[in-house]
Amino acid sequence: MKFLLCNDNYFAILLLDFDKTEINNKDLLEQRFKNIFLKIKELYKIELTGLYKIKLYIDNYAAVLEITEEEADFYEYYNDEIEMCIIINENSNILFELNDTVIDYMDYYLYMGKIYGKINKKISNFEKGLLLESTINVLYGDKAKYIYKDINKYN
């Protein structure tokens, strides 16, 4: 789990250990998200209660969570009570903007002078660490969709 962006009411989190089959099990998915909320509370020392919209972008070997706190004036939440509205975007493209490191488990693409990689197989913990060290930026959602349709395969 790597935090891509964090502020008071928005978090973007990269998951390199996400199993696509988890989306078929609502209880497992909710428990996973609750554990992520606990990790956010622990790391950032903030109280999380209320309604949160979670957008889940999934490709074959990675996932990105966008967690946004939603306003819910009509309902009062108790301490540590969290409601989740989960939106799943299956078959998303997650692209890693890379420095000049060559990694054998990536398909490479060149776009506007930048090199982007897409994971092409299940990777080990060591390979995940190497990927995170080599990553400049992670693109997903509409940005990745736009770039992915216009890129030229590099390798």
HUTA-V648877 format. One record per run of one state. SS is the DSSP state (2 for helix, 1 for strand, 0 for the rest). FROM is the first residue (numbers start at 1). LEN is the number of residues. If there is no record, write none. Layout:
SS_FROM_LEN ; SS_FROM_LEN
This chain:
0_1_1 ; 1_2_6 ; 0_8_2 ; 1_10_6 ; 0_16_4 ; 2_20_5 ; 0_25_1 ; 2_26_19 ; 0_45_5 ; 1_50_9 ; 0_59_4 ; 1_63_8 ; 0_71_11 ; 1_82_8 ; 0_90_5 ; 1_95_4 ; 0_99_7 ; 1_106_6 ; 0_112_2 ; 1_114_6 ; 0_120_5 ; 2_125_10 ; 1_135_5 ; 0_140_1 ; 2_141_10 ; 0_151_1 ; 1_152_2 ; 0_154_2
